[in-house]
Amino acid sequence: MQSQRIFTTQEQQLLEELLVHRRDVRGNHFLKKSIPREVIDKLIKAALAAPSVGYSQPWEFVLIQDQKTKQAIKKTFSEETQRATLQFTDQKQKEYNALKLEGIIEAPLNIAVFYKPKNGPVLGQTSMPDMGKYSVVCAIQNMWLMARSLNIGMGWVSILDPEKVKKVLHAPSENQLIGYLCFGYTDMFYNQPELELRKWDRKKLQNEVVINEKYQ
Ligand SMILES: Cc1cc2nc3c(=O)[nH]c(=O)nc-3n(C[C@H](O)[C@H](O)[C@H](O)COP(=O)(O)O)c2cc1C
């Protein structure tokens, strides 16, 4: 048994810094510089350190660097964007159209993250079947934070048709797309969410989202 690791106040502050300075990075800020293999491995290792329901580790990661594959994914983004625009009206539609909401082509590395369901029952997932998918989200968050610690930007793209993404990547039919992620070195990181900066939405206050004991 290894002796337990105790973190110093300074180390705790470092985690706080990482949490505060993690950002969603979009196409206009990615640099062309490619991510070395050993750095990609660090991102994957971070994902594999995530918690998972019943220790099921129900994840698979497709590393994409081929421009042709990225272009095929970008096609579904463009189609879905057209559909998305129609769901907003007036000023909000104008604002939506002005946003850059992905960096599929610009990011040197894309990673598609899949949930791979297990045959048979999973410990802990017997009452709430979505727990496996939430485990995959934990893995994605680990990658996001690890990337930020390496000064690499990550952007999560969800304006995609998951079935089309699966088709492009020849994914097994049982796999479910959880996240399509874009990674790359960046020219800058915003100090606050870009959507907050652009006044798309405001940050919720703690007292708006924390309930004491019970809802009224
Ligand atoms: C599940 C999920 C899906 C997201 N999908 C998109 C997306 O399709 N396009 C985009 O520009 N940002 C996407 N984002 C990023 C959010 O817009 C971003 O996290 C939020 O605005 C807060 O900004 P920050 O991550 O820089 O703090 C996604 C984030 C999450 C957690």
The ligand as an ORCA input file, in Angstrom:
! r2SCAN-3c Opt
* xyz 0 1
  C     -21.998     19.224    -22.741
  C     -21.419     20.468    -23.354
  C     -21.619     20.722    -24.701
  C     -21.109     21.896    -25.282
  N     -21.278     22.119    -26.624
  C     -20.772     23.234    -27.182
  C     -20.910     23.493    -28.582
  O     -21.480     22.733    -29.338
  N     -20.365     24.630    -29.071
  C     -19.712     25.542    -28.276
  O     -19.242     26.545    -28.779
  N     -19.551     25.301    -26.953
  C     -20.063     24.182    -26.405
  N     -19.883     23.941    -25.069
  C     -19.123     24.908    -24.253
  C     -20.014     25.815    -23.445
  O     -20.607     26.772    -24.265
  C     -19.150     26.478    -22.363
  O     -18.692     25.478    -21.499
  C     -19.902     27.539    -21.566
  O     -20.276     28.581    -22.397
  C     -19.042     28.081    -20.429
  O     -17.813     28.575    -20.934
  P     -16.420     27.992    -20.469
  O     -16.425     26.511    -20.723
  O     -15.406     28.714    -21.292
  O     -16.279     28.284    -19.002
  C     -20.375     22.801    -24.483
  C     -20.175     22.526    -23.124
  C     -20.681     21.377    -22.567
  C     -20.432     21.090    -21.116
*
